[in-house]
Amino acid sequence: MLANFLEKSKPINFIIYLGLFLCFFFIASITTYFSDVFSWIKVLDILGLLLLFFVIFFFFNFITTKNKLTFDHSYAFFIFILISIVFVSKLLEFNVLTLLLIHLLFLRKIYSLRSSKSVIQKLFDSGFWLGILFILEPFSIVFFILIIMSVVLQHKITIPSIITPAIGFLTPLIIYFTYLFWYDNIDTFLTHFSFDKITALLIYAEDATIWIFGILLLLCIFSIFLKSPKALSVNNSFKRSWQILIINLILAVVYALLITNKDGSEVIFLALPASVIIANGFEVIHKKMIKNGLFFGLIILAIVGFFWL
């Protein structure tokens, strides 16, 4: 059955998941790019987008497996693929995928703080990637809280542990400011600090985004209640990672609500914490019949969401 297949983390599993994603990716790409005229430039764009997706999938799997955010199964990767399928039509832009990739590079450093090796370097790198994110999308500054909470939960609060990510954050900003100053375009830099009026949440009601948003949150809340008693009962590295995952989810929701230029693609920032949290919730369920029902339900929801969005 499906649950037995997902409990394996062999290469064939990931090939099948990627094949499933490719089917919907090409449907969305053909609909978006070839609705009028065929062009080889468009073909190159599609291949470039596909390459970015594969890099994103690689880093997602690397983060979850390297930092042991789940047991040895492919639940999280499968759920991440389903979320990507739902939002693939909104993600067919290089700037959106680039933002998501940088966000994953930032999270890679955050979750790697579970290890006490090269902590200062990881903190600098996390601040550096967040600084680049801030240049691209100023509201991503909310994720600086995640750095602070990771230090609080995984290590001790010290002057170096607070100053280092701040220096990392300021480094790309100083380079960016110098570049704009050279070309006498400082006003562009200042706009990053004048936050516009927050766009109403009603923008999500224009399509099925608000429903997908709500379903993801409900599944996460359900999984948090299932997993937390067991995860928080033992004082180990996973307990701290679980707390960081929950904080990450909350901040991703705040980011999606705050961002000015809402188009639905920002909900994908929930994808990593949501897929890992949901996967951990499913781990607690022992009855295969219930698991199979839930996984088949997710597949149906993903397909409906893909054609509904």
Secondary structure, 3 states (H helix, E strand, C coil): CHHHHHCCCCHHHHHHHHHHHHHHHHHHHHHHHCCCCCCHHHHHHHHHHHHHHHHHHHHHHHHHHHCCCCCCCCHHHHHHHHHHHHHHHHCCCHHHHHHHHHHHHHHHHHHHHHCCCCHHHHHHHHHHHHHHHHHHCHHHHHHHHHHHHHHHHHCCCCHHHHHHHHHHHHHHHHHHHHHHHHCCCHHHHHHHHCCCCCCCHHHHHHCCHHHHHHHHHHHHHHHHHHHHHHHCCCCCHHHHHHHHHHHHHHHHHHHHHHCCCCCCHHHHHHHHHHHHHHHHHHHHCCCHHHHHHHHHHHHHHHHHHHHHC
